[in-house]
Amino acid sequence: MDIVITILLVLLATLLLAVEVALIPGFGFAGILGMLAMAGSVFYAFYAIGYVAGWITVVTSVLICIALFLWALYGKSLDRLALKKSIGSTVKEDEIKKFKVGDRGVTKTRLALIGEAYFGGVVVEVKSEAGLVNENEEVEIIRVSGDAIFVERVKK
């Protein structure tokens, strides 16, 4: 019966860790429960069955964790977290002279420090001075330096 409990704990841990890797990537509730079930299976195998079974469970658990790590690394599960948009625009030097401090526009993309914004119908690359700014938010030019336009979110 002890072997069945150990095997069920290892299977439960594998299932929870696979859910964490495939469905909800990150280190969340399923991952924590999976790691606790894995540790519990190792502890139970050493305590209830013996050292040989305990070491077999340790090796099995490590191999399962390596397999799940490789599955996450080379599988498609991490593609959902990847940023797929690329910014292909730049501000030309003659165009940058058109923009002045105080001009207001609307962000086209999320400014994760750098992104795109509309100013008078023109899409330009801008840099956020004050952290992240979501798309479709009003921004104001606070500084024009060289070939860069620095903006911040308009306070309401």
N, C-alpha and C positions, 0 to 999 in steps of 0.2 A: 504493500500500500504506500510506503514511503517513496518508492521509486515513481509511482504514478503521480503523487503530489508534486514531486520535483519536476517531472516532465511537464505537468500542467502549468506549473509556475513559469518554466522556461518558455512554453508556448504562449502563455498570456503575456509575458514580457516581450516576446518577439512580435506578437500582434499589436501591442500598444506602441512599441517603437516603430513598427512599420506604418501605423496610422500617423504617428508624429512626422515621419519622413515624407509620406506620400500625400496625406490629406491636409495636414496643418503644420507646415514647416515652421521651425523655430523651437525653442526649448520651453514647451508649455506643459499643460496638465498631463496629457497622454505620455509625454516623454519622461516626466518625473515618475509617474506611476509605473511605466515600463522599466525604468532603472531600479526602482524599489522592488519590483517583482523579480528582476534579474538578481539583485543582491539577496533577496529572500530565498530564491531557489538555491543559490550557492550556499548560503548559511544553513538552510534546511538539509541540503545534501551532506554537508560536513557533520552536522549535529545528529541527524536521524539515521543516516546510512553508513557513513564512514569516510575515511580520507580518500580512498580510491574514487568513490562516487563523487566526492566533493571536488577533486581535481578534474575529473571528467566533466563535471558541470561547469567548472571555471573555464576549461578549454573550449567547451561548446559555446558558452556565453560570449567569450572573446571572439570566436569565429563568427557567431551571429552578428555581433556588433560591427565587426569589420565588413561583413557582407552588406549590412544595412548602410554603413557609411559609404561603401563603394556604389551601392544602388543610388543613394542620394547624390553622390558626386557625379556619376556618369549617366544617371537617369534624367528624366524630364521634370522631376518634381521641383527642382530649383529654378526652372525657367519662369515660373510664375512670379518669382521675386526679382527677376532681372529687369533692369531698365532697358526698354527697347527703342525709345525715342532718341534721335540724335539731332543736334542743332547744326544746321548747315549754313546759317547766315552769319555774316560779319558786317560790321559797320565800316563803310569806306570813309577815308579821311575827309573828302569833300562833303559827304552826307552828314558827318558828325557835327559839322559847323552849324547845321540847321537847328540843332537841339540846344535848348538853353535850360539852365537851372530853373525849376519851377514848372516846366512843362509836365502835363499830366497825360497818362496813357493807361492802357489796360493790358494785363499780362496775357500772353497767348499760351504760354506753357508755364508749368510750375517752376518757380525760380528756386532751385536748390543751389543757391548762390549765383548761378548763371542760368539764363533762360532767354526767352523771347517776349517782346511786348509790342503792342501797337501804339504808335504815336502819330496821330493824324493820318491813319490809314497805311502808314509805313511800318513794316515789321523790322525791328532791330534787335540785336543781341544786347542784353543788359545784365548788369551784375547787381545783386541785392546787397545792400549795406547792412541790413538788419535781419539777417537770417532767412528762413524759408518764407516764400510767398506763393500762395496757391494760384492756379490759373483763373482768369476772369476777375481778378481783383485790380482795383485802381491803384496805380503807383505814380510817384512824382520823382522827377529827376532832381537829385540833390548835388550831383557833381559830374562834370565831364572832364575826363583826364586822358590825354593822348587819344587812343582809339577805343576807349572804354566809356560807357555810360553807366553811372551808378544811380540806383533808384532805391526808394523805400516805400512801403505800403502807406497809403494815405490814411491818416487817422480820422475816424468818423466821430 
